Amino acid sequence: MANESLSKAKEAKNDEFYTQYHDIEKEVNAYLEYNPDVFRGKTVLLPCDDPEWSNFTKYFAQNFERFGLKKLISTSYAPESKRYKFGYVPTLFETEAPHFDADKSKTHGKIFVLDHDVTGDGKINVEDLEWQYLEGDGDFRSKEICHLRDQADFVITNPPFSLFREFLAWIVEADKQFLIIGNMNAITYKEVFPLIKDNKMWLGATGFVTDMVFGVPEGAIVKESDKKKAERLGYVGNYTRLGNSCWFTNIDHGRRHQPLPLMTMADNLKFSRHKELRGRDSYIHYDNYDAIEVPYTDAIPSDYEGVMGVPISFLDKYCPEQFVLLGITDRGNVWGLKTKEYSLDEAPNANDLNRRAAFVEIGGVSRRLTATYARLLIQKKICHGS
């Protein structure tokens, strides 16, 4: 009985989050401000979508002419292929269509296409979307959706968080421009960080501290605390707040080229608003990396030219013209920056220490090695004029 309940809970765990229209609009506006013609003459694919409910489809369809799009394609998963399957009922939009098929409605995905004026009103917008059932269930890994991907210039969507690694690899494989939502902790994934380090992917324009609220299907399981946070932001009903979500992209925007304003090391030690730094003689130096620990992005010293370990949230402010990204402490010694390894004889927490950066913590007469959270290893670009 316990195993059955666990199985049901796992099946019910929500992997569907509907992005709010204004969040999409705010993010995409940043790319348009940087390059007004970024989408002109291009084909945009919105996979892993739910076109009848999706704000992605609505937003790009409504702005089809303003963006100068060539074609918009949006696809959905078949209801029976989703992890979340409770209470599926076809919409009137689908059932009133002449090609409605009750069986296909459950087992096949759908494709929506917009590329010309269907209604004859002289405009191309959401009213001109045409839809059909896909041949398969809409899985992005299928040949059918891969073919659509290969036609597209941009892939834009909020993919299932559980498939983020695989979905990103699917895009990179085809060398497409993209804008997708994921968990900020994905920064540390071995499949993700190398792309960021090599400047092939970066964070979107919306900052980490921005609350992103998502719609969820009726009856979906969400954390009560996240639901209450959404309610405090004015979203009552089937909504949840995901504070650790962010945009990942390889589309350029102006925010990533704005240098971070910084104080000198001396001023940080004297005036920092962080009590961990204020009044100290110096920054902590790691025991296993030739780098200093900078626990807050706003405490990066402007005049330090050595290597620094900073929180992953630094990427929210990362300007590639100001700093070079050397590696991350979360992946052993992949980047060749570590200066020593620990044995269990030296420290009972050696495995944790070897996975991360470590420093000597002094308390009274005792000394012990402590591991930090994951840290990005950065260095000031000497050529920068700051």
C-alpha positions in Angstrom: 0.0 0.0 0.0 2.8 2.4 0.9 4.6 1.7 -2.4 1.3 2.3 -4.3 0.9 5.6 -2.6 4.5 6.6 -3.4 4.0 5.6 -7.0 0.8 7.8 -7.3 2.6 10.7 -5.7 5.5 10.4 -8.1 3.1 10.2 -11.0 1.1 13.2 -9.7 4.2 15.4 -9.2 3.7 18.4 -11.4 6.0 19.1 -14.3 3.7 21.5 -16.0 4.1 25.2 -15.3 2.3 27.8 -17.4 4.4 31.0 -17.8 2.6 34.3 -17.2 2.1 36.6 -20.3 3.8 39.6 -18.6 6.9 37.6 -17.7 7.3 36.5 -21.4 6.7 40.1 -22.5 9.2 41.6 -20.1 11.9 39.1 -21.0 11.4 39.3 -24.8 11.3 43.1 -24.7 14.9 43.1 -23.6 16.0 41.4 -26.8 13.9 43.7 -28.9 15.4 46.7 -27.2 18.9 45.5 -28.0 18.0 44.5 -31.5 14.5 45.5 -32.9 14.9 43.1 -35.8 16.0 40.1 -33.8 12.9 38.0 -35.0 12.4 39.6 -38.4 12.0 37.1 -41.2 12.5 34.2 -38.7 10.7 31.0 -37.8 10.0 30.5 -34.1 9.2 27.1 -32.7 7.4 26.8 -29.3 7.8 23.0 -28.4 6.6 21.3 -25.2 3.9 23.9 -25.2 0.1 23.7 -24.8 -1.1 26.0 -27.5 -4.7 26.3 -26.3 -3.5 27.5 -22.9 0.0 28.8 -23.5 0.9 32.4 -23.1 4.0 31.8 -25.3 1.7 31.0 -28.3 -0.6 33.9 -27.5 2.2 36.4 -27.1 4.1 35.6 -30.3 0.9 35.2 -32.3 -0.4 38.6 -31.2 2.9 40.2 -32.0 3.5 38.3 -35.3 3.4 41.4 -37.5 5.2 43.7 -35.1 8.1 41.3 -34.8 8.1 40.6 -38.6 8.0 36.9 -38.1 8.1 34.5 -41.1 6.4 31.6 -39.3 5.2 30.5 -35.8 5.0 26.9 -34.9 3.7 25.6 -31.5 3.4 22.0 -30.5 1.9 20.1 -27.5 2.3 16.8 -25.8 -0.5 14.3 -26.0 -2.4 14.2 -22.7 -1.7 10.5 -22.2 2.0 11.0 -22.6 2.3 13.6 -19.8 3.4 12.7 -16.2 0.3 14.7 -15.1 -2.8 13.1 -16.4 -5.7 14.0 -14.1 -9.1 15.1 -15.4 -8.2 15.8 -19.1 -11.2 17.3 -21.0 -10.8 18.6 -24.5 -11.6 22.3 -25.0 -14.5 23.6 -27.1 -11.9 25.0 -29.4 -10.9 21.4 -30.2 -14.2 19.7 -30.0 -15.9 22.2 -32.3 -13.3 21.8 -35.0 -14.4 19.7 -38.0 -11.4 17.5 -37.7 -11.8 16.7 -34.0 -11.0 13.1 -33.2 -11.8 11.9 -29.6 -9.2 9.2 -29.7 -6.4 11.3 -31.2 -7.3 14.0 -28.7 -5.8 11.8 -26.0 -3.0 10.0 -27.7 -1.6 12.6 -30.2 0.0 15.9 -29.7 -1.2 19.0 -31.6 0.6 21.5 -33.9 -0.5 25.1 -34.4 0.9 27.1 -37.3 0.7 30.8 -38.1 2.2 32.2 -41.3 -0.6 34.0 -43.2 -3.9 35.8 -42.9 -6.6 33.1 -42.7 -9.6 35.2 -41.6 -9.2 37.7 -44.5 -9.2 40.8 -42.1 -5.8 42.0 -43.5 -3.9 41.1 -40.3 -1.9 38.1 -39.1 -2.6 37.4 -35.5 -3.8 34.8 -33.0 -7.1 34.4 -34.9 -5.2 33.0 -37.9 -3.7 30.0 -36.0 -4.4 26.7 -37.8 -4.1 23.4 -36.0 -3.9 19.7 -36.7 -3.1 16.6 -34.8 0.6 15.5 -34.9 1.4 12.0 -36.2 2.9 11.2 -32.7 2.6 12.3 -29.1 4.5 15.5 -29.5 7.7 14.4 -27.6 10.5 16.8 -28.6 12.8 13.9 -29.2 10.6 12.4 -31.9 11.6 12.7 -35.6 8.5 14.7 -36.2 9.4 17.5 -33.7 13.1 17.2 -34.6 12.2 18.1 -38.2 10.3 21.1 -37.0 13.3 22.1 -34.8 15.5 21.9 -37.9 13.2 24.3 -39.8 13.2 26.9 -37.0 15.6 29.8 -36.3 14.5 30.1 -32.6 13.3 27.6 -30.0 11.4 29.3 -27.2 9.5 27.6 -24.4 9.3 26.5 -20.8 10.3 22.9 -21.0 9.5 20.2 -18.4 12.0 20.9 -15.6 12.7 17.2 -15.2 13.9 17.1 -18.8 15.9 20.3 -18.8 19.3 18.7 -19.5 18.0 16.6 -22.3 16.0 19.4 -23.8 19.0 21.8 -23.8 21.2 19.2 -25.5 18.5 18.8 -28.1 18.7 22.5 -28.9 22.5 22.7 -28.8 22.7 19.7 -31.1 20.9 21.6 -33.8 22.8 24.9 -33.2 19.7 27.0 -32.7 19.1 30.3 -30.9 16.9 29.7 -27.9 15.2 31.2 -24.9 14.0 28.7 -22.2 13.2 28.6 -18.5 14.9 26.4 -16.0 16.0 26.0 -12.4 18.9 28.3 -11.5 20.7 25.3 -10.0 21.1 24.0 -13.5 24.0 26.4 -13.8 26.1 23.8 -11.9 25.1 20.8 -14.2 28.0 19.3 -16.1 26.0 19.6 -19.2 25.2 23.2 -18.7 28.1 25.0 -17.1 30.6 24.4 -20.0 28.2 26.3 -22.3 28.1 29.2 -19.9 31.9 29.2 -19.5 32.5 29.2 -23.2 30.0 32.1 -23.7 27.6 29.9 -25.7 24.8 30.4 -23.3 24.0 33.0 -20.6 21.2 34.1 -18.3 18.2 36.1 -19.6 17.4 39.7 -18.8 15.1 39.0 -15.9 17.0 39.0 -12.7 17.2 36.1 -10.1 15.5 38.2 -7.5 12.3 38.5 -9.6 9.4 36.4 -8.5 8.1 34.3 -11.3 4.6 32.9 -10.8 3.4 30.0 -12.9 -0.1 28.6 -13.6 -0.5 24.9 -12.9 -3.2 22.4 -14.0 -6.2 21.8 -11.8 -5.4 19.4 -9.0 -1.6 19.6 -9.5 0.6 19.0 -6.4 2.5 22.1 -5.5 4.2 23.2 -2.3 1.8 25.0 0.0 4.5 27.6 0.8 5.0 28.4 -2.9 1.2 28.7 -3.4 1.0 31.2 -0.5 3.8 33.2 -1.9 1.9 33.4 -5.2 -1.2 34.5 -3.3 0.8 37.3 -1.6 1.7 38.5 -5.1 -2.0 38.6 -6.1 -2.3 35.2 -7.8 -5.2 33.3 -6.2 -6.1 29.8 -7.6 -4.0 27.4 -9.6 -0.8 29.3 -9.3 2.6 28.7 -7.7 5.7 30.8 -7.2 9.0 29.4 -8.2 11.7 31.6 -6.8 14.6 29.5 -8.2 13.6 29.7 -11.8 15.4 31.8 -14.5 15.8 32.3 -18.2 18.6 30.7 -20.2 19.4 31.9 -23.6 22.0 32.6 -26.3 20.2 35.6 -27.7 22.1 38.8 -26.9 20.6 41.5 -24.7 22.0 44.8 -23.3 21.9 43.9 -19.6 24.7 41.4 -19.9 27.1 44.1 -21.2 26.6 46.4 -18.3 29.7 46.4 -16.0 29.1 45.7 -12.4 29.8 48.8 -10.2 32.3 47.8 -7.5 34.3 49.1 -4.5 37.9 48.5 -3.8 39.0 45.7 -1.5 39.9 48.3 1.2 36.5 50.0 1.0 34.7 46.7 1.1 36.5 45.7 4.3 35.7 49.0 5.8 32.2 49.9 4.5 30.6 46.6 3.3 27.0 46.1 4.4 27.9 42.5 5.0 29.1 41.9 8.6 31.1 38.9 7.5 33.4 41.2 5.6 33.2 44.5 7.5 36.0 45.0 9.9 38.1 42.1 8.7 41.8 42.5 7.8 41.5 40.6 4.5 39.3 38.3 2.5 39.5 34.6 3.3 41.8 32.6 1.0 40.9 29.1 0.1 43.0 26.2 1.3 42.6 24.2 -1.9 42.4 26.9 -4.6 44.6 29.9 -5.2 41.6 32.2 -4.9 39.8 34.3 -2.3 36.3 33.7 -1.1 33.8 36.5 -2.1 30.5 35.4 -0.5 28.4 38.2 -2.1 28.4 39.6 -5.7 28.3 43.2 -4.5 31.5 42.5 -2.4 33.7 41.7 -5.4 36.7 44.0 -5.0 37.4 46.2 -8.1 41.2 46.2 -7.6 41.9 42.5 -7.0 43.5 40.9 -10.1 43.7 37.3 -8.7 41.1 34.5 -8.9 37.9 34.9 -6.9 35.2 32.4 -5.8 31.8 34.0 -6.1 28.2 32.6 -5.7 26.4 31.2 -8.8 24.0 34.2 -8.5 26.9 36.2 -9.9 25.9 35.1 -13.3 22.8 37.4 -13.0 25.3 40.4 -13.1 28.0 38.8 -15.2 29.5 41.1 -17.9 31.9 39.1 -20.1 33.8 42.3 -21.0 34.5 42.9 -17.3 35.3 39.4 -16.0 36.5 36.1 -17.3 34.8 32.9 -16.1 37.5 30.3 -15.3 35.5 27.4 -13.8 33.4 26.2 -11.0 34.3 24.5 -7.7 31.3 22.1 -8.0 32.9 19.6 -10.4 36.1 18.2 -8.8 39.1 19.5 -10.7 37.6 19.6 -14.2 39.1 23.0 -14.8 42.5 22.3 -13.4 42.4 25.1 -10.8 42.5 23.0 -7.6 45.8 23.1 -5.7 45.3 20.1 -3.4 43.1 17.1 -2.5 42.2 15.9 1.0 42.2 12.4 2.3 39.9 10.9 4.9 42.8 10.8 7.3 43.2 14.5 7.1 39.4 15.4 7.4 36.3 13.3 8.0 34.5 15.5 5.5 37.2 15.0 2.8 34.7 14.0 0.1 32.7 17.2 0.5 35.9 19.3 0.7 37.2 17.8 -2.5 33.9 18.6 -4.3 34.0 22.2 -3.3 36.3 25.1 -2.3 37.5 24.8 1.3 38.9 27.2 3.9 40.2 26.9 7.4 37.6 28.0 10.0 39.0 29.0 13.3 36.9 28.8 16.4 38.5 29.3 19.8 41.6 27.0 19.8 40.1 24.6 17.2 40.8 24.7 13.5 38.7 22.8 11.0 38.3 22.8 7.2 34.9 23.9 5.9 33.5 23.6 2.4 31.7 26.5 0.7 28.6 26.2 -1.5 29.3 25.9 -5.2 31.4 28.8 -6.3 32.2 30.3 -9.7 35.9 31.1 -10.2 36.3 34.4 -11.9 39.1 36.9 -12.6 39.0 40.5 -13.6 39.8 41.3 -17.2 43.0 43.3 -17.0 42.1 45.0 -20.3 38.9 46.4 -18.9 39.0 50.0 -18.1 37.6 49.8 -14.6 
